[in-house]
């Protein structure tokens, strides 16, 4: 090779040399231009007025790959179509279940193939009231469900007043109002320290989520959940109010949250039989509760002894909590006669080792647990993480320091990436998202990050009057524990399936380089249909992706009559309108 190169110079073959150098330079430029640093690149808006017309037509860089006429959009059919939840309303699958004993009929049963019909908009639908007004009242026409109003009329959950549904802050256990109840909990166990020590909580069987809604005043964010059941629309009420909530049930499968996530779990007469199936429901709470975290249980067995059923339920609960090493740290009754007990999860495995009977047993130690997605409930106790020299779990830093602190669950090798990611999102949100994309953030309350990573997007928005549901796609690296360590909320999901939420429940959907891997497994049209389903009319999607992927997304959303804009060839912003097709789906 060396002789060949020498002969080129001796024979003065300079044109060949120049050509080779030129080709090498071109190849290097091509490689560099296609290697984009996700963390360090901070784009600048150069032409914020690129319209949907110029993006789709006059620009040579953006070409539609489909026209509006190629997709035959149809409305979903049926009397309940306006509230259709594909994976929870699949009646064919539900009717075919062999058992409903463990609430299998409340779990996910997604249709195959995915439904592509569009959800009708309720008659009289209006733009949702802004926060914080929405916490106390919402438009009745947006959620026209009187059943819960009638069912709970004596418990002060919700009442109808003219064109509004009003939420007085009452509830089954909140006879003197939810704020008095919240203060009663902290008074009963002062170590809770709302908004400092206790930041992220889970409310089981949340009703209309007034508990989580009022805790926001104390810098506490609550993942409120309940099944879609005979109470009709409680989670829909919660989300319309602007309160974080999701549809879920403790049935046969794990909740879609990581281990050791929540600082506190709350149940106020949530109607869960904790001892069912050998105690699996309570062991599932143990799984998602942070070591040293507490379970607040307010139910009749705690403070009533006038009937045999309550007495037996209390005895069972005492035995079950002792078997999993939960310690009762407080028990109290308020002035109205409502009582609660507070249990604390251990911070080390010492108690497990001292048990006379190893029942329930400890789970086998695994190198890395898989995300809890369609994962059966366990009948064992996950081993506790030990992160300090004495083998005890270390609680996160007080809020708000924990937002920017290194998450305890973070692998050491990922620490630098985490801090760079945090800096990246802080700059991108402040320099571009909040001021450069023509989004009216004052109208945004319910936000979803469809591909959340370490939660940097949500962290950068922490001072805005909104909340973010951080989604970790199950095919992506599992960073959800780090998100909870930061004091944020989220859950696992597979975007090839519909989400377990009501239609029209989010104001903004954000995704950053989600679609490339996703479209290898499912059709991008199905994902667009789901985004249309869960986004409110007037809501916005904000997509950061390659120009090639935006070329595929653009025509789909324009066929839905959405307004679209493209910025810097990588930020796609689309606003949903009120258009619906006039023909109905035959299915």
C-alpha positions in Angstrom: 0.0 0.0 0.0 2.9 2.4 0.9 4.6 1.6 -2.4 1.4 2.3 -4.3 1.0 5.7 -2.6 4.6 6.6 -3.2 4.3 5.8 -6.9 1.3 8.1 -7.2 3.4 11.1 -6.0 6.4 10.1 -8.2 4.2 9.8 -11.2 2.6 13.2 -10.3 -1.0 11.9 -10.4 -2.3 15.0 -8.6 -5.8 14.9 -10.1 -6.3 11.5 -8.4 -5.0 12.9 -5.1 -7.3 15.9 -5.2 -10.3 13.8 -6.1 -9.6 11.4 -3.3 -9.3 14.2 -0.7 -12.5 15.9 -2.0 -14.5 12.6 -1.7 -13.1 12.1 1.8 -14.2 15.6 2.9 -17.7 15.0 1.5 -18.0 11.7 3.3 -16.9 13.3 6.6 -19.5 16.1 6.2 -22.2 13.6 5.5 -21.4 11.6 8.6 -21.3 14.6 10.9 -24.5 16.1 9.5 -26.3 12.8 10.3 -24.9 12.4 13.7 -27.0 14.6 16.0 -26.1 15.0 19.7 -29.4 14.8 21.5 -28.1 16.4 24.7 -25.9 19.2 23.6 -27.7 20.6 20.5 -29.8 23.6 21.3 -31.7 24.8 18.2 -32.5 28.4 17.4 -35.8 29.4 15.7 -34.9 31.1 12.5 -38.3 31.2 10.7 -41.1 30.8 13.2 -43.7 31.7 10.6 -43.5 28.6 8.4 -47.1 27.7 7.9 -48.8 24.4 7.2 -49.2 25.5 3.6 -45.6 26.3 3.0 -44.4 23.3 4.9 -46.6 21.0 2.8 -46.4 22.8 -0.5 -43.9 25.5 -1.5 -41.0 24.2 0.6 -38.7 21.7 -1.3 -37.7 20.1 2.0 -41.2 19.1 3.2 -43.4 17.0 1.0 -46.6 15.2 2.0 -46.4 11.4 1.7 -50.2 11.1 1.8 -53.1 13.4 0.9 -56.2 14.1 3.0 -58.3 12.1 0.6 -56.4 8.9 1.2 -57.7 8.4 4.8 -61.4 7.7 5.1 -62.0 9.1 8.6 -65.2 7.9 10.3 -66.9 8.6 13.7 -67.0 6.0 16.4 -70.6 4.6 16.7 -72.8 3.9 19.7 -74.4 5.8 22.6 -71.1 5.8 24.6 -68.8 6.8 21.7 -68.0 10.2 23.2 -66.3 8.5 26.1 -64.9 5.5 24.3 -61.7 3.9 25.8 -60.6 1.2 23.4 -58.8 -1.1 25.9 -61.4 -0.8 28.7 -64.5 -0.8 26.6 -63.7 -3.9 24.5 -67.0 -5.7 25.3 -66.3 -8.7 23.1 -63.2 -9.5 25.1 -64.8 -8.7 28.4 -67.8 -11.0 27.7 -65.4 -13.8 26.8 -63.5 -13.7 30.1 -63.6 -17.0 32.1 -63.6 -15.2 35.4 -64.3 -11.7 36.9 -63.4 -12.7 40.4 -60.2 -10.7 40.5 -61.6 -7.7 38.5 -60.3 -9.0 35.2 -63.1 -7.1 33.5 -61.7 -3.8 34.7 -58.3 -4.5 33.3 -56.9 -3.8 29.8 -58.3 -5.8 26.9 -57.2 -4.0 23.7 -59.0 -4.6 20.4 -57.0 -6.1 17.5 -56.5 -4.4 15.2 -56.7 -0.9 16.8 -59.9 1.0 16.1 -59.3 4.0 13.8 -62.7 5.7 14.3 -62.6 9.2 15.7 -64.4 10.1 19.0 -67.4 12.4 18.7 -67.3 15.6 20.6 -70.1 16.0 23.2 -72.9 18.4 22.2 -72.3 21.8 23.8 -68.6 21.1 24.5 -66.7 24.2 25.6 -63.1 25.1 26.2 -62.2 23.8 29.7 -62.1 26.3 32.5 -58.6 27.4 33.4 -56.7 26.4 36.6 -57.2 27.0 39.5 -60.9 27.8 38.8 -61.3 24.3 37.3 -60.4 22.6 40.5 -63.7 23.8 42.0 -66.0 23.8 38.9 -66.2 22.5 35.4 -68.6 22.7 32.4 -71.4 20.2 32.8 -71.6 19.7 29.0 -68.0 18.6 28.8 -68.7 15.7 31.2 -72.5 15.3 31.1 -72.7 12.5 33.7 -75.4 13.0 36.4 -75.1 9.5 37.8 -72.2 10.2 40.1 -73.9 13.4 41.2 -77.0 11.5 42.3 -75.1 8.6 43.7 -72.9 10.7 46.0 -75.3 13.6 46.7 -75.2 13.0 50.4 -71.4 12.9 50.6 -70.7 16.3 49.0 -68.4 15.0 46.3 -69.9 16.9 43.4 -73.2 18.7 42.7 -74.8 20.3 39.6 -75.3 24.0 39.6 -76.7 25.5 36.4 -74.2 25.0 33.6 -71.5 23.7 36.0 -70.5 20.7 38.0 -69.2 22.1 41.4 -66.8 20.2 43.7 -67.2 21.4 47.3 -64.1 19.4 48.5 -66.1 16.8 50.4 -66.1 13.1 50.4 -67.0 10.0 52.3 -64.2 10.5 54.8 -63.9 14.3 54.4 -66.9 15.4 56.5 -65.3 18.7 57.5 -63.7 19.3 54.0 -60.7 17.8 52.4 -58.2 20.4 53.7 -59.1 19.6 57.3 -58.6 15.9 56.5 -55.2 16.6 54.9 -54.1 18.6 58.0 -55.5 15.8 60.2 -53.2 13.3 58.5 -50.1 15.4 59.0 -51.1 16.2 62.6 -51.5 12.4 63.3 -48.0 11.7 62.0 -45.8 14.8 61.9 -43.0 13.0 60.0 -45.1 13.3 56.8 -44.2 17.0 56.3 -46.4 17.6 53.2 -44.4 19.1 50.3 -41.0 18.7 51.9 -40.5 15.1 53.0 -43.6 13.8 51.3 -43.8 14.9 47.7 -45.2 12.1 45.5 -48.2 10.1 46.6 -50.6 7.5 45.2 -54.3 7.8 46.0 -56.1 4.5 45.6 -59.8 4.6 44.6 -59.6 8.4 44.4 -63.2 9.3 43.6 -63.2 12.7 41.9 -59.6 13.3 43.2 -60.3 16.2 45.5 -57.6 14.8 47.9 -54.9 15.1 45.2 -56.3 18.4 43.9 -56.0 20.2 47.3 -52.6 18.6 48.1 -51.2 20.6 45.1 -51.4 23.7 47.4 -48.8 21.9 49.6 -46.4 21.1 46.8 -47.5 17.5 46.7 -48.3 15.8 43.4 -50.7 12.8 43.5 -51.2 10.0 41.1 -54.9 9.5 41.6 -56.4 6.3 40.2 -59.6 4.3 40.1 -61.2 1.8 37.8 -63.8 2.6 35.2 -66.7 1.2 37.1 -70.3 1.9 38.2 -69.2 5.4 39.5 -69.2 6.3 35.8 -66.8 9.2 35.2 -64.8 10.0 38.4 -61.4 9.9 36.6 -62.9 12.0 33.8 -64.1 14.5 36.3 -60.6 14.6 37.9 -58.8 15.3 34.6 -61.4 17.8 33.5 -60.7 19.6 36.7 -56.9 19.7 35.9 -55.9 17.1 38.5 -53.5 14.2 37.7 -55.4 10.9 37.4 -55.4 7.7 35.5 -57.7 4.6 35.1 -56.3 1.5 36.8 -57.3 -1.3 39.1 -55.5 -3.7 41.4 -56.7 -6.9 39.9 -54.5 -9.6 38.5 -51.7 -7.4 37.1 -49.1 -5.0 38.6 -49.8 -1.3 38.5 -47.8 0.4 35.7 -45.5 2.1 38.2 -41.9 1.1 39.2 -40.8 -0.4 42.5 -40.2 1.9 45.5 -41.8 4.9 43.8 -44.3 6.6 46.1 -43.6 8.5 49.3 -47.1 7.8 50.6 -50.0 5.7 49.6 -53.5 6.7 50.6 -56.9 4.9 50.7 -60.0 6.5 52.1 -62.6 3.7 51.9 -61.3 2.7 48.5 -63.2 -0.6 48.6 -60.1 -2.8 48.0 -60.0 -6.1 49.7 -56.4 -6.0 50.8 -56.3 -9.6 51.9 -57.7 -11.0 48.7 -55.8 -13.8 46.9 -53.4 -14.3 49.8 -52.8 -10.6 50.3 -51.6 -9.8 46.8 -53.3 -6.3 46.6 -51.5 -5.1 49.7 -48.2 -6.7 48.5 -48.6 -4.6 45.3 -48.9 -1.5 47.4 -45.7 -2.6 49.3 -44.0 -3.0 45.9 -44.7 0.6 44.8 -44.2 2.2 48.2 -40.8 3.7 48.9 -38.9 2.1 51.8 -39.7 4.3 54.9 -42.8 5.5 53.1 -46.3 5.2 54.7 -49.7 3.9 53.9 -52.6 6.0 55.2 -55.7 3.8 55.6 -59.0 5.5 56.5 -61.8 3.0 56.6 -64.5 1.7 58.9 -62.5 -1.3 60.2 -60.0 1.2 61.7 -62.5 3.0 63.9 -65.7 1.0 64.2 -66.2 -2.1 66.2 -70.0 -2.3 66.2 -70.2 -5.1 63.6 -68.5 -8.4 63.1 -67.4 -7.7 59.6 -65.3 -4.6 60.6 -63.8 -6.5 63.5 -62.8 -9.4 61.3 -61.4 -7.0 58.6 -59.3 -5.3 61.2 -57.9 -8.5 62.6 -57.0 -9.6 59.1 -55.3 -6.3 58.3 -53.2 -6.5 61.5 -52.0 -10.0 60.7 -51.2 -9.1 57.0 -49.3 -5.9 57.8 -47.2 -7.7 60.4 -46.4 -10.4 57.9 -44.9 -7.9 55.5 -43.1 -6.0 58.3 -45.2 -2.8 58.1 -45.2 -1.0 61.4 -48.2 1.0 62.7 -46.8 4.4 63.5 -50.0 6.3 64.2 -53.7 5.7 64.8 -56.2 8.6 65.3 -59.8 9.6 65.2 -61.0 13.2 64.3 -63.8 15.3 65.8 -66.3 13.8 63.3 -65.5 10.2 64.3 -63.6 9.4 61.2 -60.4 7.5 62.0 -57.2 6.4 60.2 -54.2 4.2 60.8 -50.7 4.9 59.3 -48.3 2.0 58.5 -44.7 2.5 57.6 -42.7 0.2 55.3 -39.3 -0.9 56.6 -36.0 0.7 55.3 -33.9 -2.4 55.7 -34.3 -6.2 55.4 -33.7 -6.9 59.1 -37.3 -7.4 59.9 -37.8 -9.9 57.0 -34.9 -12.0 58.3 -36.3 -12.0 61.9 -39.7 -13.3 60.9 -40.6 -16.7 62.5 -42.4 -17.7 59.3 -41.1 -16.7 55.9 -44.6 -16.0 54.5 -44.9 -14.2 52.2 -41.4 -15.1 51.0 -38.8 -12.7 49.6 -38.7 -12.5 45.8 -35.6 -14.0 44.1 -33.1 -11.3 43.5 -32.9 -10.4 39.8 -30.3 -8.4 38.0 -32.9 -6.0 36.7 -36.7 -6.2 37.1 -38.7 -5.7 34.0 -41.2 -2.9 33.7 -44.6 -3.7 35.2 -46.5 -4.0 32.0 -49.1 -6.8 31.8 -47.1 -8.4 34.6 -48.9 -10.7 37.0 -49.2 -9.7 40.7 -46.5 -11.3 42.8 -47.0 -13.2 46.0 -43.6 -12.4 47.3 -41.8 -9.3 48.7 -39.3 -7.5 46.5 -35.9 -7.2 48.3 -35.2 -3.7 49.5 -32.6 -1.5 47.8 -29.6 -0.8 50.1 -27.8 2.4 49.2 -25.8 3.4 52.4 -23.1 1.8 54.5 -25.5 0.3 57.1 -27.8 -1.3 54.5 -30.6 1.1 54.9 -32.5 2.9 52.2 -31.8 6.6 51.9 -34.8 8.9 51.5 -34.6 11.5 48.6 -33.5 15.1 49.4 -36.3 17.4 50.6 -38.4 19.0 47.9 -37.5 21.0 45.8 -33.9 20.0 46.1 -34.7 16.4 45.0 -35.8 17.7 41.6 -32.2 18.5 40.6 -30.4 16.0 42.9 -28.9 12.7 41.6 -31.7 10.1 41.7 -30.8 7.2 44.1 -32.0 4.7 41.5 -29.7 6.1 38.8 -26.9 3.8 37.6 -23.5 5.5 38.3 -22.6 5.2 34.6 -25.6 7.4 33.8 -24.9 10.2 36.2 -23.2 12.5 33.7 -25.9 11.8 31.1 -28.6 12.7 33.7 -27.0 16.1 34.4 -26.4 16.9 30.8 -30.0 15.9 30.0 -31.3 18.2 32.7 -29.2 21.1 31.3 -30.4 20.4 27.8 -34.1 20.5 28.6 -33.7 23.5 30.8 -32.2 25.5 27.9 -34.5 24.0 25.2 -37.7 24.8 27.2 -36.7 28.3 28.2 -35.1 29.3 24.9 -37.4 27.6 22.4 -40.5 25.9 23.8 -41.8 28.7 26.0 -41.2 31.6 23.7 -40.4 30.4 20.2 -43.2 28.1 19.1 -46.3 30.3 19.3 -47.9 28.1 22.0 -50.2 29.8 24.5 -48.8 28.1 27.6 -51.3 30.0 29.8 -54.1 27.8 28.4 -52.1 24.5 29.1 -52.8 22.5 32.3 -52.7 18.7 31.6 -49.5 17.8 29.8 -48.2 14.4 28.7 -44.6 13.7 27.8 -44.9 10.6 25.6 -41.2 9.7 25.7 -40.0 11.2 29.0 -36.5 9.9 29.5 -35.3 11.3 32.8 -38.2 13.7 33.1 -36.1 16.7 32.1 -39.0 18.3 30.1 -41.3 18.1 33.1 -38.5 19.4 35.4 -37.9 22.4 33.2 -41.7 23.3 33.3 -41.9 23.0 37.1 -42.6 26.7 37.7 -45.5 26.7 35.2 -49.1 26.2 36.4 -49.3 22.8 34.9 -48.5 19.2 35.6 -46.8 16.5 33.4 -47.6 12.8 33.1 -44.2 11.3 32.2 -44.6 8.2 30.0 -41.8 5.7 29.6 -42.4 3.5 26.6 -41.8 -0.1 27.5 -39.3 -0.6 24.6 -37.1 2.3 25.9 -34.6 2.2 28.8 -36.5 2.1 32.1 -35.9 5.5 33.7 -39.2 5.8 35.5 -37.7 5.2 39.0 -35.4 8.2 38.4 -38.4 10.3 37.5 -40.1 9.4 40.8 -36.9 10.0 42.7 -37.0 13.5 41.3 -40.5 14.1 42.8 -42.3 13.7 39.5 -45.0 11.3 38.3 -45.4 8.9 35.4 -46.2 5.4 34.2 -45.2 2.8 31.6 -47.0 2.4 28.3 -46.8 0.9 24.9 -47.8 3.5 22.3 -48.8 0.7 19.9 -51.9 0.4 22.1 -54.4 3.0 23.3 -53.9 4.7 26.7 -56.1 4.0 29.7 -57.6 7.4 29.9 -60.8 9.1 28.8 -61.0 11.1 25.6 -60.3 14.9 25.7 -58.2 14.7 28.8 -54.9 16.4 27.9 -54.0 20.0 26.7 -50.6 19.2 25.3 -48.8 16.1 24.1 -45.0 16.2 23.8 -42.7 13.8 22.2 -39.0 13.9 21.4 -37.7 11.4 18.9 -40.4 8.8 19.8 -41.6 7.8 16.4 -38.6 6.3 14.8 -38.5 3.1 16.8 -42.2 3.1 17.3 -43.1 2.8 13.6 -41.0 -0.3 13.3 -43.7 -2.1 15.4 -47.0 -0.3 14.5 -48.6 2.0 12.1 -48.1 5.7 12.7 -51.8 6.3 11.8 -52.9 4.3 14.9 -50.7 6.5 17.1 -52.1 9.6 15.5 -55.7 8.4 16.1 -54.9 7.9 19.8 -53.3 11.3 20.1 -56.5 12.8 18.6 -58.6 10.8 21.1 -56.9 11.9 24.3 -56.3 15.5 23.2 -58.9 18.2 24.0 -60.2 20.3 21.1 -57.9 23.3 20.9 -55.1 21.2 22.4 -51.6 21.1 21.0 -49.0 18.4 20.0 -45.4 19.4 20.1 -43.1 16.9 18.3 -39.4 17.0 18.0 -38.2 14.6 15.4 -36.4 14.0 12.1 -37.7 15.9 9.1 -38.4 12.5 7.4 -40.7 11.5 10.3 -42.4 14.9 10.4 -43.1 14.5 6.6 -45.0 11.3 7.6 -46.9 12.9 10.5 -47.8 16.1 8.8 -50.3 14.9 6.2 -52.1 12.7 8.8 -52.8 15.5 11.1 -53.7 17.9 8.3 -56.2 15.3 7.1 -57.8 15.7 10.5 -58.1 19.4 9.7 -55.5 20.3 12.4 -53.5 23.5 12.1 -49.8 22.6 11.7 -46.5 24.5 11.7 -42.9 23.5 11.3 -40.0 25.2 13.0 -36.3 24.6 12.3 -37.1 21.5 10.3 -37.4 19.5 13.6 -40.2 21.0 15.7 -43.7 20.1 14.5 -46.5 21.9 16.3 -50.2 21.0 15.5 -53.4 22.3 17.1 -56.5 20.1 17.1 -59.7 21.8 16.0 -63.3 20.7 16.4 -63.7 19.0 13.0 -65.3 15.6 13.0 -66.3 13.4 10.0 -70.0 13.0 9.1 -70.1 9.3 8.5 -70.0 6.6 11.2 -67.9 3.5 11.5 -69.6 0.3 10.7 -68.1 -1.6 13.5 
